[in-house]
Amino acid sequence: MKNEKLTQILSERKVKPAHPGEVLDDLLEELNLTQTEIAKMLGVSRRTVSQIIHGRRPITVDMAIRLGITFGNGPRLWLNLQQKVDVWDALEQHRDEYENLTEFVSS
């Protein structure tokens, strides 16, 4: 029998969430900023920004703080976006293992 908790988690989202880099890329386009300009504002390399935008680098706590200060929206937004991607990836990668887990029920 399939793990009911896993079924519930999987049914919450049918497609992979947008990587925070996609959101950052859209924001840069909207604000007419280049990767080089935002990298300078964030105090990181242009390569770091490029890797985030292309989904090859996750948003770390440090980067979330930098982005949150720079854009005035706080780190939580960026961490939440990254967490959604991380949960999706883990569910996809370990689905078979999760299906075999059992829930602890206190007596």
Short mmCIF file of the C-alpha atoms (twelve columns), coordinates in Angstrom:
data_MODEL
# 
_entry.id   MODEL 
# 
loop_
_atom_site.group_PDB 
_atom_site.id 
_atom_site.type_symbol 
_atom_site.label_atom_id 
_atom_site.label_alt_id 
_atom_site.label_comp_id 
_atom_site.label_asym_id 
_atom_site.label_seq_id 
_atom_site.Cartn_x 
_atom_site.Cartn_y 
_atom_site.Cartn_z 
_atom_site.pdbx_PDB_model_num 
ATOM 1   C CA . MET A 1   0.000  0.000  0.000   1 
ATOM 2   C CA . LYS A 2   1.314  3.404  -0.947  1 
ATOM 3   C CA . ASN A 3   2.303  5.729  1.874   1 
ATOM 4   C CA . GLU A 4   -0.660 8.109  2.314   1 
ATOM 5   C CA . LYS A 5   1.528  10.996 3.516   1 
ATOM 6   C CA . LEU A 6   3.700  10.713 0.399   1 
ATOM 7   C CA . THR A 7   0.623  10.621 -1.826  1 
ATOM 8   C CA . GLN A 8   -0.638 13.787 -0.152  1 
ATOM 9   C CA . ILE A 9   2.729  15.547 -0.569  1 
ATOM 10  C CA . LEU A 10  3.015  14.516 -4.219  1 
ATOM 11  C CA . SER A 11  -0.525 15.599 -5.033  1 
ATOM 12  C CA . GLU A 12  0.144  19.117 -3.763  1 
ATOM 13  C CA . ARG A 13  2.215  20.007 -6.835  1 
ATOM 14  C CA . LYS A 14  2.197  18.505 -10.307 1 
ATOM 15  C CA . VAL A 15  5.068  20.445 -11.878 1 
ATOM 16  C CA . LYS A 16  8.498  21.387 -10.605 1 
ATOM 17  C CA . PRO A 17  8.520  24.810 -8.938  1 
ATOM 18  C CA . ALA A 18  10.451 27.634 -10.542 1 
ATOM 19  C CA . HIS A 19  14.050 27.854 -9.400  1 
ATOM 20  C CA . PRO A 20  14.695 31.126 -7.555  1 
ATOM 21  C CA . GLY A 21  17.149 31.961 -10.332 1 
ATOM 22  C CA . GLU A 22  14.232 32.204 -12.759 1 
ATOM 23  C CA . VAL A 23  12.567 34.672 -10.422 1 
ATOM 24  C CA . LEU A 24  15.818 36.617 -10.136 1 
ATOM 25  C CA . ASP A 25  16.218 36.666 -13.912 1 
ATOM 26  C CA . ASP A 26  12.668 38.007 -14.352 1 
ATOM 27  C CA . LEU A 27  13.327 40.635 -11.685 1 
ATOM 28  C CA . LEU A 28  16.539 41.763 -13.369 1 
ATOM 29  C CA . GLU A 29  14.741 42.046 -16.690 1 
ATOM 30  C CA . GLU A 30  11.909 44.016 -15.122 1 
ATOM 31  C CA . LEU A 31  14.359 46.398 -13.410 1 
ATOM 32  C CA . ASN A 32  16.614 46.588 -16.467 1 
ATOM 33  C CA . LEU A 33  19.653 45.367 -14.493 1 
ATOM 34  C CA . THR A 34  22.469 43.225 -15.855 1 
ATOM 35  C CA . GLN A 35  24.007 40.242 -14.120 1 
ATOM 36  C CA . THR A 36  27.178 42.275 -13.670 1 
ATOM 37  C CA . GLU A 37  25.300 45.154 -12.034 1 
ATOM 38  C CA . ILE A 38  23.416 42.934 -9.600  1 
ATOM 39  C CA . ALA A 39  26.580 40.965 -8.815  1 
ATOM 40  C CA . LYS A 40  28.279 44.206 -7.764  1 
ATOM 41  C CA . MET A 41  25.257 45.190 -5.674  1 
ATOM 42  C CA . LEU A 42  25.250 41.769 -3.988  1 
ATOM 43  C CA . GLY A 43  29.018 41.703 -3.480  1 
ATOM 44  C CA . VAL A 44  29.442 38.444 -5.420  1 
ATOM 45  C CA . SER A 45  30.877 37.455 -8.783  1 
ATOM 46  C CA . ARG A 46  28.928 37.667 -12.020 1 
ATOM 47  C CA . ARG A 47  29.563 33.948 -12.384 1 
ATOM 48  C CA . THR A 48  27.732 33.272 -9.108  1 
ATOM 49  C CA . VAL A 49  24.739 35.264 -10.330 1 
ATOM 50  C CA . SER A 50  24.818 33.468 -13.682 1 
ATOM 51  C CA . GLN A 51  24.914 30.050 -12.006 1 
ATOM 52  C CA . ILE A 52  21.921 30.963 -9.846  1 
ATOM 53  C CA . ILE A 53  19.956 32.310 -12.810 1 
ATOM 54  C CA . HIS A 54  20.618 29.131 -14.790 1 
ATOM 55  C CA . GLY A 55  19.594 26.900 -11.874 1 
ATOM 56  C CA . ARG A 56  23.066 25.459 -11.377 1 
ATOM 57  C CA . ARG A 57  23.540 26.981 -7.924  1 
ATOM 58  C CA . PRO A 58  21.021 27.059 -5.089  1 
ATOM 59  C CA . ILE A 59  20.099 30.080 -3.038  1 
ATOM 60  C CA . THR A 60  22.048 29.775 0.207   1 
ATOM 61  C CA . VAL A 61  21.079 31.522 3.431   1 
ATOM 62  C CA . ASP A 62  23.854 34.040 2.770   1 
ATOM 63  C CA . MET A 63  22.598 34.748 -0.748  1 
ATOM 64  C CA . ALA A 64  18.995 34.969 0.469   1 
ATOM 65  C CA . ILE A 65  20.050 37.649 2.955   1 
ATOM 66  C CA . ARG A 66  21.975 39.527 0.247   1 
ATOM 67  C CA . LEU A 67  19.017 39.369 -2.159  1 
ATOM 68  C CA . GLY A 68  16.538 40.262 0.571   1 
ATOM 69  C CA . ILE A 69  18.497 43.353 1.573   1 
ATOM 70  C CA . THR A 70  19.170 44.418 -2.020  1 
ATOM 71  C CA . PHE A 71  15.573 44.074 -3.201  1 
ATOM 72  C CA . GLY A 72  13.965 45.002 0.123   1 
ATOM 73  C CA . ASN A 73  11.863 41.840 0.322   1 
ATOM 74  C CA . GLY A 74  13.804 39.989 3.031   1 
ATOM 75  C CA . PRO A 75  15.489 36.589 2.882   1 
ATOM 76  C CA . ARG A 76  12.395 34.462 3.595   1 
ATOM 77  C CA . LEU A 77  11.009 34.831 0.063   1 
ATOM 78  C CA . TRP A 78  14.236 33.555 -1.503  1 
ATOM 79  C CA . LEU A 79  14.609 30.727 1.023   1 
ATOM 80  C CA . ASN A 80  11.011 29.626 0.476   1 
ATOM 81  C CA . LEU A 81  11.515 29.531 -3.292  1 
ATOM 82  C CA . GLN A 82  14.656 27.417 -2.869  1 
ATOM 83  C CA . GLN A 83  13.000 25.124 -0.343  1 
ATOM 84  C CA . LYS A 84  10.160 24.333 -2.741  1 
ATOM 85  C CA . VAL A 85  12.682 23.282 -5.385  1 
ATOM 86  C CA . ASP A 86  14.683 21.249 -2.850  1 
ATOM 87  C CA . VAL A 87  11.602 19.383 -1.611  1 
ATOM 88  C CA . TRP A 88  10.498 18.649 -5.173  1 
ATOM 89  C CA . ASP A 89  13.959 17.353 -6.109  1 
ATOM 90  C CA . ALA A 90  14.164 15.144 -3.001  1 
ATOM 91  C CA . LEU A 91  10.715 13.688 -3.646  1 
ATOM 92  C CA . GLU A 92  11.622 12.900 -7.226  1 
ATOM 93  C CA . GLN A 93  15.020 11.436 -6.345  1 
ATOM 94  C CA . HIS A 94  13.949 9.330  -3.356  1 
ATOM 95  C CA . ARG A 95  10.319 8.534  -4.167  1 
ATOM 96  C CA . ASP A 96  10.763 4.744  -3.896  1 
ATOM 97  C CA . GLU A 97  12.476 5.049  -0.527  1 
ATOM 98  C CA . TYR A 98  9.788  7.405  0.811   1 
ATOM 99  C CA . GLU A 99  7.058  5.005  -0.252  1 
ATOM 100 C CA . ASN A 100 8.525  2.391  2.087   1 
ATOM 101 C CA . LEU A 101 8.589  4.626  5.155   1 
ATOM 102 C CA . THR A 102 6.077  4.100  7.910   1 
ATOM 103 C CA . GLU A 103 4.602  6.732  10.140  1 
ATOM 104 C CA . PHE A 104 5.311  6.496  13.868  1 
ATOM 105 C CA . VAL A 105 2.066  6.288  15.789  1 
ATOM 106 C CA . SER A 106 2.238  6.894  19.506  1 
ATOM 107 C CA . SER A 107 0.148  4.585  21.663  1 
# 
